[in-house]
């Protein structure tokens, strides 16, 4: 494959394909090449010195923002069907939807995930005229959701679920009551939020509040953790001061040659998240490790996490250990997903230590959190919402949680993705290595998706994944291969079609 800039060609599998097509349509013909690509432009010296966008860029940004706000400001509602006899897996937990109790547990598990989408009317991104990320920020939003899940398991109790989780909408649970001689065919349960067998409409809640998941008694720790929940969401607010907000991520991306309005791949986003966590002062005792060449080097992780190694002299008896989020950029095939890896992806999503996968399907970047049968379960950032002022006390959380689960076939998954894991301490890290290695061995391919090895790897850093560099190849080399090249292509593959 010929590696080219994301702003210059379509993404194989189309993670951002429709967004790129739309931007091309809005370019004057004289600014497009024979492939619809932007031709080099004569730089404006005055603009370069000030770093400010010119009038044409301002007009272009306004037009694109207006179009994308319309395009992503509404959705066509369609129901998602769930199989009544197959378990649904959500980040290491399985739910068999054959009773209202199980449906309620699934509701809490899904709706409690942090949902981060396109936003509009936020403060202008520095050095640009953008006040929205509609049409270009989907992979950044998917990355935010992956990091948010890592922070949830880092900061919240293991049994935490959002106490005010809304009832699922736009779903069709094909769940049936147990069969009896009188009703051999079974009777469908219309909704876990309405009385069994009743076709009467549900009574509206006071003050027109949306229906909630079952109000059975929940652990007191869930309510006690709500201030942490609110604080965590503020870290992803759409304002310059938020450590993991769109402003901060775009600023960090500049060191890799990216800017507001560009498209980001899952590997680039992994390194941006690593930099953001390292820079943040709000989060303590947490680091992010990004795998290199489809390999997790255990000694590199230990050096990041084991605080005793930084002591002079090192203290082997010290129990100080920083929690770690491990991000592994991979490519699950060439131009399409290799079906041999599907079982492996399923086994990874079954692990407690997995915090999800960022990748996509043609025309969309998505955050995958689970699966049922041969379909992936995901959160979609492609919905443009008004900005929320997270600096206000008790700001509403509803727009940061999704009540409409969506599914897509595995064979539509783009092969370029980043897989996330979390380990709180050294013991969990060791368990993670064993569990993930076992899951990886389920692949029918000769070589695993990625590997864990002893020792250290080269520190590529974010700059090594700049859009003008080459990156990981579409195939995977075996562990210990002596011919492993340092000049790997980036897993964010952009090629001419």
C-alpha positions in Angstrom: 0.0 0.0 0.0 1.1 3.6 -0.7 0.9 5.5 2.5 -0.3 9.1 2.1 -1.7 11.9 4.3 -5.2 11.4 5.8 -6.2 14.7 4.4 -5.2 13.6 0.9 -6.9 10.2 0.4 -9.8 8.1 1.5 -9.4 5.7 4.4 -9.5 2.1 3.3 -12.7 0.7 4.9 -13.9 4.4 5.1 -13.5 5.3 8.7 -13.8 8.9 7.7 -14.7 8.4 4.0 -18.0 10.3 3.9 -16.5 13.2 5.8 -13.7 13.5 3.3 -16.0 13.3 0.4 -18.1 16.1 1.8 -15.0 18.3 2.3 -14.0 17.7 -1.3 -17.4 18.7 -2.6 -16.9 22.1 -0.9 -13.5 22.7 -2.5 -13.4 24.8 -5.7 -12.3 22.7 -8.7 -9.1 24.6 -9.0 -8.0 23.4 -5.6 -8.5 19.7 -6.4 -6.2 17.3 -8.2 -7.2 14.5 -10.6 -8.1 12.3 -7.6 -10.0 15.0 -5.8 -6.9 15.8 -3.7 -5.9 19.2 -2.6 -3.0 20.7 -4.6 -0.1 22.5 -2.9 -0.9 26.1 -2.3 1.4 29.1 -2.2 1.9 29.9 1.5 0.9 33.3 2.8 3.9 34.8 4.6 1.8 37.1 6.8 -0.5 34.2 7.7 2.5 32.0 8.6 3.9 34.7 10.9 0.6 35.3 12.8 -0.6 31.7 12.8 -4.1 32.9 12.1 -6.4 31.5 9.4 -7.1 33.6 6.4 -10.5 34.8 5.3 -11.0 31.9 2.9 -10.3 29.4 5.6 -12.7 31.2 7.9 -15.4 31.1 5.3 -14.7 27.5 4.5 -14.8 26.5 8.2 -18.1 28.3 8.6 -19.7 26.5 5.6 -18.4 23.1 6.6 -19.5 23.6 10.2 -23.0 24.7 9.1 -23.3 21.7 6.8 -22.0 19.2 9.3 -24.2 20.6 12.1 -27.2 19.8 9.9 -25.9 16.5 8.7 -25.1 15.1 12.2 -27.7 17.1 14.2 -30.4 14.5 13.8 -30.7 10.7 13.5 -33.1 8.2 11.9 -34.4 6.1 14.7 -34.2 2.4 14.0 -34.7 -0.5 16.5 -31.8 -2.7 17.5 -32.8 -6.4 17.9 -31.2 -8.6 20.6 -31.3 -12.4 20.4 -33.3 -14.0 23.3 -31.1 -17.0 23.6 -27.5 -15.7 23.1 -25.6 -13.8 25.8 -24.6 -10.2 25.2 -21.1 -9.3 26.3 -20.2 -5.8 27.5 -16.6 -5.3 28.5 -16.1 -8.6 30.3 -19.6 -9.2 31.6 -22.3 -11.3 29.9 -26.1 -10.9 30.1 -28.6 -13.5 28.9 -31.7 -11.4 28.1 -34.3 -14.0 29.1 -35.7 -12.1 32.1 -36.4 -8.5 33.2 -33.6 -8.7 35.8 -31.0 -9.5 33.1 -32.3 -6.8 30.8 -32.1 -4.3 33.7 -28.5 -5.4 34.4 -27.6 -5.0 30.7 -29.3 -1.6 30.7 -27.2 -0.4 33.6 -24.0 -1.8 32.1 -24.5 -0.1 28.7 -26.0 3.2 29.7 -23.4 3.8 32.4 -20.6 4.0 29.8 -19.5 7.6 29.1 -20.8 8.7 25.7 -18.9 11.5 23.9 -20.1 12.9 20.6 -19.7 15.8 18.2 -20.5 19.1 19.9 -21.2 22.5 18.5 -20.8 26.1 19.7 -17.8 25.5 21.9 -15.0 28.0 22.3 -13.0 28.5 19.2 -10.1 26.0 18.7 -6.8 27.9 18.9 -5.3 28.8 15.5 -8.5 28.0 13.7 -12.1 29.2 13.2 -13.6 25.9 14.3 -16.2 25.9 17.0 -17.4 22.4 16.3 -15.8 19.0 15.5 -18.7 17.8 13.4 -17.4 15.9 10.4 -13.8 15.4 11.4 -13.5 14.7 15.2 -15.1 11.3 15.4 -11.9 9.3 16.1 -10.9 11.8 18.8 -14.4 11.3 20.4 -14.0 7.5 20.2 -10.6 7.9 21.9 -12.2 10.0 24.6 -14.7 7.3 25.3 -12.0 4.7 25.5 -10.0 6.8 28.0 -13.2 7.7 29.9 -13.9 3.9 30.4 -10.3 3.5 31.7 -10.8 6.3 34.2 -14.2 4.9 35.3 -12.6 1.6 36.3 -9.6 3.5 37.8 -11.6 5.8 40.0 -15.0 4.2 40.6 -16.1 1.2 42.7 -16.2 -2.1 40.7 -19.9 -2.4 41.2 -20.6 1.2 40.1 -23.5 1.9 37.8 -25.1 5.3 37.1 -28.0 5.6 39.5 -30.0 7.7 37.1 -29.4 5.6 34.1 -32.3 6.0 31.6 -34.3 3.1 30.2 -33.0 1.8 26.9 -34.8 3.1 23.8 -35.1 1.9 20.2 -34.4 -1.7 21.1 -36.3 -4.9 20.5 -35.6 -7.6 23.0 -36.8 -10.9 21.6 -37.2 -12.2 25.2 -40.0 -14.6 26.0 -41.6 -15.9 29.2 -40.9 -19.5 30.1 -43.1 -21.8 28.1 -46.1 -23.4 29.7 -48.7 -26.0 28.5 -51.2 -23.3 28.1 -48.9 -21.0 26.1 -46.5 -23.3 24.2 -45.5 -20.4 21.9 -44.5 -18.1 24.7 -45.6 -14.5 25.2 -43.2 -11.6 24.5 -42.3 -9.2 27.3 -43.2 -5.8 25.8 -40.8 -3.8 28.0 -38.9 -4.2 31.2 -40.1 -0.8 32.1 -43.8 -1.7 31.8 -46.0 -4.3 33.6 -45.8 -7.8 32.1 -48.5 -8.5 29.6 -49.9 -5.0 29.7 -50.4 -3.1 26.5 -51.4 0.1 28.3 -49.1 3.0 27.7 -46.7 3.8 30.5 -47.6 6.6 32.9 -45.5 9.7 32.4 -43.0 10.4 35.1 -43.3 13.6 37.2 -41.8 16.7 35.5 -41.6 14.7 32.2 -38.4 13.0 33.3 -37.2 10.2 31.0 -37.9 6.7 32.3 -35.1 5.2 34.3 -33.8 1.7 34.5 -35.4 -0.4 37.2 -35.3 1.4 40.6 -34.4 -1.7 42.6 -32.2 -0.9 45.5 -28.6 -0.2 44.3 -25.4 -0.2 46.2 -25.0 3.0 48.3 -21.5 3.4 46.8 -23.2 4.3 43.5 -24.7 7.5 45.0 -21.5 8.2 46.9 -19.5 8.0 43.7 -21.6 10.6 41.8 -19.3 13.6 42.6 -16.5 11.6 41.1 -18.7 10.8 38.1 -19.4 14.5 37.6 -15.8 15.4 38.0 -14.7 12.8 35.5 -17.1 14.1 32.8 -15.7 17.7 33.3 -12.3 16.4 32.3 -13.8 15.8 28.8 -15.6 19.1 28.6 -15.4 21.1 25.4 -13.4 24.0 26.8 -9.6 24.8 26.7 -9.0 24.0 30.4 -10.4 20.4 30.2 -7.4 18.0 30.3 -9.0 15.5 27.9 -11.3 17.8 26.0 -11.2 18.4 22.3 -9.2 21.6 22.7 -6.4 19.8 24.6 -6.3 16.8 22.2 -6.1 18.9 19.1 -3.3 21.0 20.7 -1.3 17.8 21.5 -2.0 16.5 18.0 -0.1 19.5 16.5 3.2 17.8 17.3 2.3 15.0 14.9 1.5 17.4 12.1 -2.3 17.4 12.8 -4.6 20.4 13.2 -8.2 21.1 13.8 -10.3 19.9 10.8 -7.9 17.0 10.0 -8.9 13.4 10.4 -7.2 11.2 13.0 -6.6 7.4 12.9 -6.7 5.1 15.9 -2.9 4.8 16.3 -2.4 8.6 16.3 -5.2 9.0 18.9 -3.6 6.3 21.1 -0.4 8.4 21.3 -2.4 11.7 21.8 -4.2 10.0 24.8 -0.8 8.9 26.2 0.5 12.5 26.1 -2.7 13.9 27.5 -2.7 11.6 30.6 1.1 12.3 31.1 0.4 16.1 31.0 -2.8 16.1 33.2 -2.5 17.0 36.9 -6.1 16.0 37.7 -5.5 12.3 37.4 -3.1 10.6 39.9 -1.3 7.3 39.9 -2.2 6.5 36.3 0.0 6.1 33.1 -0.7 5.1 29.5 1.5 2.7 27.6 1.2 2.4 23.8 2.4 -0.8 22.3 5.0 -0.7 19.5 5.1 -2.9 16.4 2.1 -4.9 17.7 4.2 -5.8 20.7 3.7 -5.0 24.4 7.2 -4.9 26.0 6.7 -6.0 29.6 9.8 -4.3 30.9 8.8 -1.0 29.4 5.4 -1.3 31.3 7.2 -2.2 34.5 9.5 0.9 34.2 6.5 3.1 33.8 4.5 1.6 36.7 7.0 0.5 39.3 7.8 3.6 41.4 10.4 1.7 43.4 12.7 1.8 40.3 12.8 5.6 40.5 14.1 5.5 44.1 17.8 5.9 44.8 18.8 3.2 45.4 15.9 1.1 44.0 13.8 -0.5 46.7 12.6 -4.0 45.7 10.4 -4.3 48.7 8.4 -1.2 47.8 4.7 -1.8 46.9 4.4 1.5 45.0 2.9 0.8 41.6 1.0 3.1 39.2 -2.1 1.8 37.4 -1.8 1.5 33.7 -3.9 1.8 30.5 -2.4 -0.3 27.8 -3.3 0.7 24.2 -2.4 -1.6 21.3 -2.8 -0.2 17.8 -3.3 -3.2 15.4 -4.4 -4.0 11.9 -6.7 -7.0 11.6 -6.1 -7.7 7.9 -5.3 -5.9 4.7 -8.0 -3.8 3.1 -10.8 -5.7 5.0 -11.1 -7.5 8.3 -9.6 -11.0 8.3 -12.4 -13.3 9.5 -9.9 -15.5 11.3 -9.5 -12.7 13.9 -13.2 -12.4 14.8 -13.1 -15.1 17.5 -10.0 -13.5 18.9 -11.7 -10.1 19.1 -14.7 -11.7 20.9 -12.4 -13.3 23.5 -10.7 -10.0 24.1 -14.0 -8.2 24.7 -14.9 -11.0 27.2 -12.0 -10.0 29.4 -12.6 -7.9 32.6 -9.4 -6.0 31.8 -10.6 -4.9 28.4 -11.8 -1.3 28.2 -13.0 -1.4 24.6 -11.8 -0.9 21.0 -11.6 2.2 19.0 -11.9 1.7 15.2 -14.8 1.9 13.0 -16.8 0.7 10.0 -17.0 2.2 6.5 -17.8 5.9 6.9 -17.7 6.0 10.7 -15.3 5.9 13.7 -16.9 3.9 16.6 -16.2 2.8 20.1 -16.8 -1.0 20.4 -17.8 -2.2 23.9 -19.1 -5.7 23.3 -20.9 -8.1 21.0 -23.7 -10.6 20.6 -23.4 -13.5 18.2 -21.7 -12.1 15.0 -22.5 -8.5 15.7 -20.5 -5.8 17.6 -22.1 -3.5 20.1 -20.9 0.1 19.9 -21.3 3.7 21.0 -21.4 6.2 18.0 -19.9 9.7 18.3 -21.6 10.8 15.0 -24.4 12.8 16.7 -24.0 16.6 17.0 -25.2 18.0 20.4 -25.0 21.5 21.8 -22.0 22.1 24.1 -22.7 21.6 27.8 -21.1 24.1 30.3 -19.5 21.6 32.6 -18.2 24.4 34.9 -21.8 24.8 36.2 -22.6 23.0 39.4 -24.8 19.9 38.8 -24.7 20.2 35.1 -27.0 17.7 33.3 -25.3 14.3 32.6 -28.0 12.9 30.2 -26.2 13.9 27.0 -23.0 12.1 28.2 -24.8 8.7 28.4 -26.4 6.8 25.5 -29.6 4.9 25.9 -29.8 3.5 22.4 -27.4 0.6 21.9 -26.4 -0.1 18.3 -25.0 -3.2 16.6 -23.1 -4.0 13.4 -21.8 -7.2 11.7 -18.1 -8.1 12.5 -17.4 -8.2 8.8 -18.0 -4.5 8.5 -15.4 -3.6 11.1 -12.4 -1.7 9.6 -9.2 -3.6 10.2 -7.3 -0.6 11.6 -8.1 -0.2 15.3 -6.7 0.3 18.8 -7.5 -2.1 21.7 -7.5 -0.9 25.3 -6.8 -2.6 28.6 -6.5 -1.6 32.2 -4.5 -2.9 35.2 -4.8 -1.4 38.6 -1.7 -3.0 40.2 1.2 -5.3 39.5 -0.9 -8.4 40.2 -3.6 -7.3 37.8 -0.9 -6.5 35.1 0.5 -10.1 35.4 -3.0 -11.5 35.2 -3.8 -9.3 32.2 -0.7 -10.6 30.3 -1.8 -14.2 30.9 -5.5 -13.7 30.1 -4.9 -11.6 27.0 -2.2 -14.1 25.7 -4.7 -16.9 26.1 -7.4 -14.9 24.2 -4.9 -14.1 21.4 -4.2 -17.8 21.0 -7.8 -18.4 19.8 -7.0 -16.9 16.4 -6.9 -19.3 13.5 -4.1 -17.3 12.0 -0.5 -18.4 12.3 0.5 -15.1 14.0 -1.4 -13.5 16.8 -2.9 -10.0 16.6 -0.2 -8.8 19.0 2.2 -10.3 21.6 3.6 -9.8 25.1 7.4 -10.1 25.3 10.0 -9.6 27.9 12.5 -6.7 27.6 12.2 -3.2 26.1 11.3 -1.7 22.8 12.3 1.5 21.1 10.5 4.7 22.3 8.9 6.0 19.1 6.9 8.7 20.8 4.1 10.6 19.2 6.4 12.3 16.7 7.2 8.9 15.2 3.5 8.5 14.2 3.3 11.8 12.3 1.2 11.7 9.1 4.3 12.3 7.0 5.9 9.1 8.3 5.4 5.5 7.3 3.8 3.1 9.8 2.9 -0.6 10.6 2.3 -3.0 7.8 -1.0 -4.7 7.3 0.6 -8.1 8.2 1.8 -9.1 11.6 5.2 -10.4 12.3 5.8 -13.3 14.7 7.4 -12.5 18.1 11.1 -12.4 18.1 11.4 -12.1 14.3 14.9 -10.9 13.5 13.8 -9.0 10.5 11.3 -6.8 12.3 11.6 -3.4 10.7 11.7 -0.2 12.6 10.3 1.6 9.6 6.8 0.1 10.0 3.8 1.7 8.4 1.4 3.5 10.7 -1.7 1.4 11.4 -3.7 4.4 10.4 -3.6 3.3 6.7 -4.6 5.8 4.2 -4.2 4.8 0.5 -5.3 5.7 -3.0 -8.3 3.7 -4.1 
